[in-house]
Amino acid sequence: MVEANVPSKSPDAGHELSDLSPKKIALCAIALTLTIIAALAVTYALFQHFLSVATKTEAVPSPLSYTREPTPEPHLLVNPGQDLKTMRAEEDKILNSYDWVDREKGIVRIPIDRAIEIIAQRGLPARPQSGEKTK
């Protein structure tokens, strides 16, 4: 009979049975587990210590720091499609209506189509040439 943990003299043997014992493997696993638990405990204790030191040395925050600050400009568009339609409607209203720009100076805004007709009839004002005298 072949005894346990005795090397086989056959060349077909796949591994040695005498090198590792289950007892040593279990002791190594227990030692590794205890080391990990100790490292976690030390880490937790250090974090608690650093937290208490930080809270003791930190200045008391201002009550104003708890209020929400307004968002800086420019604001993001919540509904860009509708905002664009609104802006274009306002621009079309300005381009297609009569209104006073400055009543005291007599400056009036006229519709763009009417302005084009007036320019087509009268022509654009031209600068006097260098040889011509101004009236």
C-alpha positions as CSV (number, residue, x, y, z in Angstrom):
1,M,0.0,0.0,0.0
2,V,1.1,3.5,-0.7
3,E,1.1,5.8,2.3
4,A,-0.2,9.3,2.3
5,N,2.3,12.2,2.0
6,V,5.0,9.8,0.7
7,P,6.4,10.7,-2.7
8,S,5.6,8.3,-5.4
9,K,8.5,6.7,-7.3
10,S,6.5,6.6,-10.4
11,P,7.4,9.2,-13.1
12,D,3.7,9.7,-13.8
13,A,3.0,11.5,-10.5
14,G,1.6,15.0,-11.0
15,H,2.7,16.8,-7.8
16,E,4.3,16.3,-4.5
17,L,2.0,15.6,-1.6
18,S,4.5,16.4,1.2
19,D,5.2,20.1,0.6
20,L,2.0,21.8,1.8
21,S,-0.1,20.8,4.7
22,P,-3.7,22.0,5.1
23,K,-2.8,23.1,8.6
24,K,-0.2,25.5,7.4
25,I,-2.5,26.9,4.7
26,A,-5.2,27.5,7.3
27,L,-2.8,29.3,9.6
28,C,-1.6,31.5,6.8
29,A,-5.2,32.4,5.8
30,I,-6.0,33.2,9.4
31,A,-2.9,35.4,9.8
32,L,-3.8,37.2,6.5
33,T,-7.4,37.8,7.7
34,L,-6.2,39.1,11.1
35,T,-3.7,41.5,9.3
36,I,-6.4,42.9,7.0
37,I,-8.8,43.4,10.0
38,A,-6.0,45.2,12.0
39,A,-5.2,47.4,9.0
40,L,-8.8,48.4,8.6
41,A,-9.1,49.1,12.3
42,V,-6.0,51.3,12.3
43,T,-7.2,53.1,9.2
44,Y,-10.7,53.8,10.7
45,A,-9.0,55.1,13.9
46,L,-6.8,57.4,11.9
47,F,-9.7,58.8,9.9
48,Q,-11.7,59.5,13.1
49,H,-8.7,61.2,14.7
50,F,-8.0,63.4,11.6
51,L,-11.7,64.3,11.4
52,S,-11.9,65.4,15.0
53,V,-8.7,67.5,14.6
54,A,-10.0,69.1,11.5
55,T,-13.4,70.0,13.0
56,K,-11.7,71.5,16.1
57,T,-9.3,73.7,14.2
58,E,-11.7,74.7,11.5
59,A,-13.4,78.2,11.7
60,V,-17.1,78.4,12.2
61,P,-18.7,78.9,8.8
62,S,-20.6,82.1,8.2
63,P,-24.4,81.9,8.3
64,L,-24.4,83.5,4.8
65,S,-22.6,80.4,3.5
66,Y,-25.7,78.4,3.9
67,T,-27.8,80.5,1.5
68,R,-27.8,79.7,-2.2
69,E,-25.9,82.1,-4.3
70,P,-27.5,83.2,-7.5
71,T,-26.3,81.5,-10.7
72,P,-23.8,83.6,-12.6
73,E,-24.7,85.0,-16.0
74,P,-25.3,83.9,-18.8
75,H,-28.1,81.5,-17.8
76,L,-28.7,78.4,-19.8
77,L,-31.9,78.3,-21.9
78,V,-34.6,76.1,-20.4
79,N,-36.6,76.0,-23.6
80,P,-34.4,77.2,-26.4
81,G,-36.9,76.7,-29.2
82,Q,-39.6,78.8,-27.6
83,D,-37.0,81.5,-26.6
84,L,-35.9,81.7,-30.2
85,K,-39.5,82.1,-31.4
86,T,-40.1,84.8,-28.9
87,M,-36.9,86.7,-29.9
88,R,-37.8,86.5,-33.6
89,A,-41.3,87.6,-33.0
90,E,-40.0,90.7,-31.1
91,E,-37.5,91.4,-33.9
92,D,-40.3,91.1,-36.6
93,K,-42.4,93.4,-34.6
94,I,-39.6,96.0,-34.6
95,L,-38.9,95.6,-38.3
96,N,-42.5,95.8,-39.4
97,S,-44.0,98.6,-37.3
98,Y,-43.9,102.4,-36.9
99,D,-42.6,103.8,-33.6
100,W,-40.8,106.8,-32.2
101,V,-37.1,106.3,-31.5
102,D,-36.6,109.8,-30.2
103,R,-39.7,112.1,-30.2
104,E,-37.8,115.3,-29.3
105,K,-35.3,114.9,-32.2
106,G,-38.0,113.7,-34.6
107,I,-36.4,110.2,-35.2
108,V,-39.0,107.6,-36.3
109,R,-38.7,103.9,-36.9
110,I,-40.5,102.8,-40.1
111,P,-41.1,99.2,-41.4
112,I,-38.2,97.8,-43.3
113,D,-40.2,97.3,-46.5
114,R,-41.2,101.0,-46.5
115,A,-37.6,102.0,-45.9
116,I,-36.5,100.0,-48.9
117,E,-39.1,101.7,-51.1
118,I,-38.0,105.2,-50.0
119,I,-34.3,104.4,-50.7
120,A,-35.3,103.0,-54.1
121,Q,-37.1,106.3,-54.9
122,R,-34.6,108.8,-53.5
123,G,-31.4,106.8,-53.8
124,L,-28.6,106.6,-51.2
125,P,-26.9,109.8,-50.1
126,A,-23.5,110.1,-51.6
127,R,-20.3,111.9,-50.4
128,P,-19.2,114.9,-52.4
129,Q,-16.3,114.2,-54.7
130,S,-13.0,115.9,-53.9
131,G,-13.4,118.5,-56.6
132,E,-17.0,119.4,-55.8
133,K,-18.0,122.0,-53.3
134,T,-20.7,121.3,-50.7
135,K,-23.8,123.5,-50.7
